[in-house]
Every structure is written in C-alpha cells, then in structure tokens.
Amino acid sequence: MQCFTLARPTAALRYHDLPGNGTPLIMLHGLGCASSFDYPRLLAEPALAGRRALLVDLPGFGFSDKPADFSYDTHAQAQALCEWITRLDLARFDLFGHSMGGSVAIELATLLPERVRRLVVAEPNLDSGGGSFSRALAAWDEREYVERGHADIIAACRGDNPAWAGSMAVASPLAAHRAATELVKGRPVSWRDQLLALPMPRCAIFGARSLPDPDTEWLPRRGIAVRVVADAGHSMAWDNPAGLAAAMAAALD
C-alpha cells in the first residue's frame, strides 16, 4: 500500500497501485466501504487482469486518515483526489465509482474532464434522497451517531451484510455520517445534471437484483450506456465480481 499526504485536508491518502498496462483505472468505493477491501478480488478477474489500477481509500474510510476538520462531502473528496492525481502526474485515466463513490467520480470528472478517458459508475447516487443505508445514518444527530449510532448500525447489519459491517467498523463515524447526510441532502447542482454535462463516454452499471430502475431506460436516451450484472444487487463487487469485471471491461474498451 502506498501513501500520499494531502494538503487539504492535512491527511494521508492510502492506496494500492496495481501494476499493469493500458490507461490507468482509478477505483472509488461506496459509503462505509474501502477500495483496498472491495476491489483486489475484482481486479484479479480475467476481464480486468493485467490493467494498471489504483484502488484508493477516500479520506475517512479504509486505511486513509480520518481528519475531524473535513466536510466529507463528494465535492471535497473530489478536490482531494485532484491533488493526488496531479502529484501522480496522471495525464489520462479511466474512472470507476460505486454508489457514493460514483457520485465522487462524477464530481472528479467534472473537475478534470480533459483527463478522464471513460467514466463508469455503478448504481451511483444521482439525486438527493440517498439510499437505505445513507438514510439510516443521516437520521441520527451527528453527535449521537458518533457516540453510539455507528456501533448500532454495524451491529444491526452484521448478520445480513458482514462484509459491509467489517469495512464500516474501520470507517470514521464522523465521515460516514457527514457523507450520508450529504447524499440525502444532495448538491446545489445534482450529480445527475453533472453526469449529463460530461463530455467523455459514460456508462452506468446496475445489479439485476436492483431492477426495475427507471434510469436503465432514462440514461440511454441521453447518451449514457447502461449494463446490467446478473446475479447481483447493489453490492455487485461482492455478489458477482466476474460479472462486474466483464461489464466494466466492455464499458472501458
């Protein structure tokens, strides 16, 4: 694992840089998750094997630092990633984001449109309102969530979703709550509108168990490709890594 010290926030950003060929692929995780945990298995699939990939844990999550003086909203996360990408001197890269990470990916592509070759988002937050997990977190008062809500949420999902419970256990309660609150509140310019305005080829991926979803018809009418991963729900990297890898490879070709 490698480490880059951000200036804003003053914190260590930690990531895997998996060697390989072709356009580098940056991978962003969802709420309470970590790219270092979610994606090594995915990148070992034949459809993606041999591609250079950077699996970054966003500030507040996984192995990255968890500063208390950070907003943890999607735009701030994207700005932090811009600093990291500039230091790495990545003139061109592909970008993947899942769920909340999809929203961060849209913000990042909006900040660096000339550098993103292709954008792939998996069940991203496109509008305010959040998903079931983000709504559950945001329903708490911030202080109460940090003091006891985080532990309660982890305990409640440990039986049904042990992988997510494990990654949530190492996430900052403050980061998780602030991120979830923004997903429910939304942005002044929605992630949907930002996605529509982007110039690069874009693809949205859905798990078959998440359907029906009106965006599987709405997005293609606006020039955004859609792919569906069989035998998978929202957590498709865990449910069907081979299927997600194949869908991503097709979108990135």
Wavefront OBJ file of the C-alpha trace (Angstrom):
o trace
v 0.000 0.000 0.000
v 1.235 3.486 -0.860
v 0.653 6.790 0.897
v 0.234 10.379 -0.275
v -0.008 13.289 2.165
v -2.749 15.702 1.192
v -2.513 19.423 1.842
v -6.308 19.826 2.187
v -7.213 18.149 4.403
v -3.860 17.548 6.078
v -4.162 13.783 5.982
v -2.654 10.655 4.488
v -4.426 9.186 1.468
v -3.613 5.485 1.119
v -3.990 3.383 -1.983
v -2.896 0.307 -3.909
v -1.214 0.914 -7.267
v -1.553 -2.420 -9.068
v 0.941 -2.567 -11.938
v -0.256 -3.276 -15.443
v -0.773 -1.950 -18.914
v -3.062 0.494 -20.657
v -4.843 3.547 -19.342
v -4.688 3.620 -15.520
v -8.014 2.831 -13.849
v -8.917 4.699 -10.642
v -11.434 2.852 -8.416
v -13.640 4.639 -5.866
v -15.694 2.879 -3.193
v -19.113 3.458 -1.685
v -20.322 4.671 1.706
v -18.616 2.909 4.604
v -16.516 0.799 2.244
v -12.860 0.817 1.150
v -11.355 0.268 -2.281
v -8.479 -1.626 -0.654
v -11.063 -4.141 0.616
v -13.657 -4.166 -2.181
v -11.618 -4.344 -5.357
v -8.485 -6.581 -5.220
v -10.645 -9.640 -5.969
v -12.398 -7.756 -8.773
v -9.115 -6.733 -10.437
v -7.960 -10.370 -10.404
v -10.811 -11.355 -12.739
v -9.641 -12.236 -16.292
v -11.668 -9.367 -17.807
v -9.629 -6.783 -15.866
v -6.401 -8.641 -15.039
v -3.251 -7.011 -16.380
v -4.662 -3.484 -16.271
v -2.972 -0.862 -14.115
v -5.403 0.073 -11.357
v -5.301 2.477 -8.424
v -7.527 1.435 -5.533
v -7.831 4.468 -3.288
v -9.450 4.667 0.143
v -11.206 8.038 0.414
v -10.374 10.211 3.447
v -12.350 8.952 6.416
v -12.532 5.362 5.172
v -10.398 2.234 4.989
v -6.705 2.832 5.628
v -6.736 6.559 4.812
v -6.590 9.146 7.596
v -9.770 10.373 9.216
v -9.418 14.101 9.984
v -12.083 15.719 12.137
v -11.886 19.047 10.274
v -13.142 17.785 6.901
v -16.626 18.036 5.404
v -16.552 14.574 3.739
v -18.917 15.769 1.018
v -18.461 14.471 -2.524
v -17.022 17.717 -3.885
v -14.404 17.945 -1.127
v -13.467 14.307 -1.703
v -13.079 15.002 -5.429
v -10.875 18.024 -4.718
v -8.631 15.873 -2.511
v -8.360 13.301 -5.293
v -7.423 16.058 -7.762
v -4.429 16.925 -5.599
v -3.362 13.262 -5.508
v -3.841 12.760 -9.264
v -1.845 15.907 -10.031
v 1.041 14.657 -7.905
v 0.926 11.274 -9.658
v 1.065 13.168 -12.983
v -1.773 11.127 -14.482
v -2.496 12.953 -17.717
v -5.157 10.431 -18.730
v -7.078 7.817 -16.734
v -10.282 5.796 -16.635
v -12.545 6.261 -13.624
v -14.890 3.889 -11.806
v -17.060 4.660 -8.790
v -19.668 2.644 -6.932
v -22.666 4.160 -5.112
v -21.347 7.186 -3.158
v -18.063 6.638 -4.998
v -19.998 7.043 -8.232
v -21.075 10.494 -7.098
v -17.486 11.359 -6.143
v -16.390 10.076 -9.558
v -18.885 12.378 -11.287
v -17.581 15.340 -9.257
v -13.982 14.371 -10.084
v -14.735 14.004 -13.796
v -16.378 17.445 -13.691
v -13.192 18.903 -12.193
v -10.832 17.085 -14.603
v -12.852 16.416 -17.775
v -9.806 16.579 -20.029
v -8.060 13.785 -18.100
v -10.871 11.238 -17.764
v -10.926 8.970 -20.811
v -14.013 6.964 -19.786
v -16.309 7.180 -16.764
v -18.080 4.107 -15.348
v -20.431 4.403 -12.379
v -22.195 1.536 -10.621
v -25.576 2.437 -9.107
v -24.410 5.959 -8.224
v -26.334 8.496 -6.193
v -27.611 10.824 -8.905
v -30.240 12.740 -6.936
v -30.926 13.816 -3.364
v -32.727 11.396 -1.081
v -29.992 8.833 -0.531
v -30.299 5.066 -0.305
v -31.496 2.951 2.598
v -28.101 2.889 4.342
v -27.407 6.608 3.945
v -30.907 7.485 5.158
v -30.447 5.270 8.211
v -27.195 7.042 9.090
v -28.398 10.556 8.341
v -31.476 10.109 10.534
v -29.207 10.360 13.581
v -27.964 13.601 15.103
v -24.235 13.841 14.289
v -23.038 13.758 17.893
v -25.328 10.875 18.839
v -24.303 8.944 15.750
v -20.618 9.308 16.565
v -21.187 8.325 20.209
v -23.403 5.294 19.671
v -25.200 5.250 16.322
v -22.229 3.978 14.333
v -21.857 0.960 16.608
v -25.609 0.340 16.498
v -25.681 0.421 12.678
v -22.754 -2.008 12.455
v -24.356 -4.398 14.939
v -27.669 -4.291 13.076
v -26.150 -5.243 9.704
v -23.511 -7.709 10.916
v -25.722 -10.723 10.270
v -27.117 -9.765 6.853
v -24.140 -7.840 5.466
v -20.947 -8.886 7.273
v -18.607 -7.510 4.599
v -20.095 -4.019 4.847
v -20.136 -4.260 8.648
v -16.422 -5.057 8.586
v -15.465 -2.106 6.443
v -17.802 0.193 8.391
v -16.012 -0.863 11.578
v -12.812 0.836 10.365
v -14.567 3.884 8.874
v -14.724 7.149 10.775
v -18.189 7.579 12.323
v -17.931 11.309 11.602
v -17.035 10.676 7.956
v -19.817 8.139 7.496
v -22.450 10.436 8.996
v -21.376 13.556 7.120
v -21.144 11.661 3.832
v -24.557 10.067 4.338
v -26.123 13.401 5.278
v -24.909 14.957 2.037
v -26.191 12.026 -0.049
v -29.641 12.608 1.437
v -29.470 16.398 1.096
v -27.917 16.429 -2.394
v -25.730 19.016 -4.112
v -26.608 22.509 -5.476
v -26.018 21.041 -8.935
v -27.202 17.445 -8.847
v -24.882 14.579 -9.723
v -27.398 13.701 -12.452
v -27.017 17.103 -14.108
v -23.232 16.932 -13.781
v -23.207 13.467 -15.353
v -25.297 14.658 -18.294
v -22.916 17.575 -18.916
v -19.738 15.486 -19.056
v -18.092 15.065 -22.465
v -16.387 11.664 -22.148
v -18.032 8.279 -22.853
v -20.074 7.310 -19.800
v -21.597 4.047 -18.635
v -23.836 3.174 -15.679
v -23.892 -0.373 -14.306
v -26.766 -1.903 -12.339
v -27.155 -5.184 -10.497
v -30.027 -7.287 -11.832
v -31.458 -7.639 -8.326
v -31.700 -3.828 -8.086
v -34.119 -3.691 -11.018
v -36.500 -2.317 -12.061
v -34.856 1.087 -12.083
v -36.128 3.872 -14.376
v -32.562 5.008 -15.046
v -31.897 1.874 -17.101
v -34.179 3.465 -19.730
v -33.700 7.168 -18.921
v -29.903 7.242 -19.149
v -29.518 5.583 -22.583
v -31.943 8.108 -24.066
v -29.429 10.752 -23.029
v -26.331 9.088 -24.446
v -25.192 7.203 -21.345
v -24.710 3.466 -21.832
v -26.206 1.012 -19.344
v -25.050 -2.503 -18.479
v -26.629 -4.995 -16.080
v -24.738 -7.522 -13.933
v -26.635 -10.780 -13.448
v -26.935 -12.429 -10.034
v -26.018 -9.212 -8.235
v -27.633 -6.492 -6.190
v -26.216 -3.153 -5.125
v -23.008 -4.733 -3.763
v -22.089 -6.220 -7.135
v -18.328 -6.343 -6.494
v -19.067 -8.828 -3.722
v -22.104 -10.520 -5.286
v -20.669 -11.244 -8.750
v -17.115 -9.955 -9.253
v -16.703 -11.786 -12.561
v -19.892 -10.240 -13.917
v -18.955 -6.746 -12.784
v -15.441 -7.105 -14.200
v -16.873 -8.140 -17.561
v -19.302 -5.209 -17.597
v -16.523 -2.777 -16.703
v -14.157 -4.164 -19.328
v -16.819 -3.798 -22.006
v -17.502 -0.202 -20.940
v -13.795 0.660 -20.926
v -12.949 -0.814 -24.340
l 1 2 3 4 5 6 7 8 9 10 11 12 13 14 15 16 17 18 19 20 21 22 23 24 25 26 27 28 29 30 31 32 33 34 35 36 37 38 39 40 41 42 43 44 45 46 47 48 49 50 51 52 53 54 55 56 57 58 59 60 61 62 63 64 65 66 67 68 69 70 71 72 73 74 75 76 77 78 79 80 81 82 83 84 85 86 87 88 89 90 91 92 93 94 95 96 97 98 99 100 101 102 103 104 105 106 107 108 109 110 111 112 113 114 115 116 117 118 119 120 121 122 123 124 125 126 127 128 129 130 131 132 133 134 135 136 137 138 139 140 141 142 143 144 145 146 147 148 149 150 151 152 153 154 155 156 157 158 159 160 161 162 163 164 165 166 167 168 169 170 171 172 173 174 175 176 177 178 179 180 181 182 183 184 185 186 187 188 189 190 191 192 193 194 195 196 197 198 199 200 201 202 203 204 205 206 207 208 209 210 211 212 213 214 215 216 217 218 219 220 221 222 223 224 225 226 227 228 229 230 231 232 233 234 235 236 237 238 239 240 241 242 243 244 245 246 247 248 249 250 251 252 253
